[in-house]
């Protein structure tokens, strides 16, 4: 797996990939039927490339992983949560432009 790949999360991998990660992790909470989620998907992939080696980028399908989504109070999607040292530090709701997402990420790195 390359460092700039977006990692698909499941109940089995969430703890290892996100909670036990010492660095910064961006998790995109999305669903197949969500139009705005599809709109930001290419942006999320670009962010994975732009921050290669500095930010781990993951996606979590809320329909498949309802328990994790509920744990983080995900009510509307897309929701992006930035984690640092396994703790959520920033939550971004809605399809924001790449520049807005980058400024949030830059503040964390």
C-alpha positions as CSV (number, residue, x, y, z in Angstrom):
1,X,0.0,0.0,0.0
2,X,1.4,3.4,-0.9
3,X,1.6,6.1,1.6
4,X,-0.7,8.4,-0.4
5,X,-3.5,5.9,-0.7
6,X,-6.9,6.6,1.0
7,X,-7.4,3.8,3.5
8,X,-10.9,2.2,3.8
9,X,-11.8,1.7,7.4
10,X,-13.8,-1.0,9.2
11,X,-14.6,-1.9,12.8
12,X,-11.6,-4.2,12.7
13,X,-9.1,-1.6,11.4
14,X,-10.4,1.6,13.0
15,X,-8.5,1.3,16.2
16,X,-5.1,0.4,14.6
17,X,-5.4,3.0,11.8
18,X,-6.9,5.9,13.7
19,X,-6.9,5.6,17.5
20,X,-3.4,4.1,17.8
21,X,-1.9,6.4,15.1
22,X,0.5,8.9,16.7
23,X,0.3,11.3,13.7
24,X,-2.5,13.2,12.2
25,X,-5.3,11.3,10.6
26,X,-8.2,12.6,8.5
27,X,-11.3,10.4,8.5
28,X,-14.0,11.0,5.9
29,X,-17.4,9.7,7.1
30,X,-19.4,9.0,3.9
31,X,-22.1,6.8,2.3
32,X,-22.7,5.5,-1.2
33,X,-26.0,7.4,-1.6
34,X,-24.6,10.8,-0.5
35,X,-24.2,13.3,-3.4
36,X,-22.0,15.8,-1.5
37,X,-19.8,12.8,-0.3
38,X,-19.2,12.0,-4.0
39,X,-18.4,15.6,-4.7
40,X,-15.6,15.8,-2.0
41,X,-14.2,12.3,-2.7
42,X,-11.7,13.5,-5.3
43,X,-10.7,16.4,-3.0
44,X,-10.1,13.9,-0.1
45,X,-7.9,11.8,-2.5
46,X,-6.0,14.9,-3.5
47,X,-5.4,15.8,0.1
48,X,-3.9,12.3,0.6
49,X,-1.4,13.1,-2.2
50,X,-0.7,16.6,-1.0
51,X,0.0,15.6,2.6
52,X,1.8,12.3,1.8
53,X,3.9,11.3,4.7
54,X,2.4,14.0,7.0
55,X,-1.3,13.0,7.1
56,X,-3.0,9.6,7.0
57,X,-6.3,9.8,5.1
58,X,-9.1,7.3,5.7
59,X,-12.7,6.8,4.6
60,X,-15.4,5.2,6.7
61,X,-18.7,4.1,5.2
62,X,-21.4,5.0,7.8
63,X,-23.9,2.5,6.4
64,X,-21.4,-0.3,6.9
65,X,-19.9,0.9,10.2
66,X,-22.9,2.5,12.0
67,X,-21.4,1.9,15.5
68,X,-18.3,3.9,14.8
69,X,-20.3,6.7,13.2
70,X,-22.6,6.8,16.3
71,X,-19.6,6.9,18.6
72,X,-18.6,10.1,17.0
73,X,-22.1,11.6,16.8
74,X,-22.1,11.7,13.0
75,X,-25.6,13.1,12.1
76,X,-24.9,14.4,8.6
77,X,-22.5,13.5,6.0
78,X,-20.0,14.2,4.6
79,X,-18.3,14.8,8.0
80,X,-14.5,14.8,8.2
81,X,-12.8,14.4,11.5
82,X,-9.2,15.2,12.1
83,X,-7.5,13.1,14.7
84,X,-4.2,13.8,16.4
85,X,-2.7,11.2,18.7
86,X,-5.9,9.1,18.5
87,X,-8.1,11.9,19.7
88,X,-10.6,13.9,17.5
89,X,-9.4,17.5,17.4
90,X,-11.5,19.0,14.6
91,X,-14.8,18.2,12.9
92,X,-15.8,19.5,9.5
93,X,-19.4,19.0,8.4
94,X,-20.4,19.4,4.8
95,X,-18.6,19.6,1.4
96,X,-16.1,22.4,1.9
97,X,-13.8,23.6,-0.8
98,X,-10.3,22.1,-0.8
99,X,-8.8,25.5,0.3
100,X,-10.9,25.5,3.5
101,X,-10.0,21.9,4.2
102,X,-6.3,22.6,3.7
103,X,-6.4,25.5,6.1
104,X,-7.9,23.2,8.8
105,X,-5.3,20.6,8.2
106,X,-2.4,23.1,8.1
107,X,-3.5,24.3,11.6
108,X,-3.1,20.7,12.9
109,X,0.2,19.7,11.3
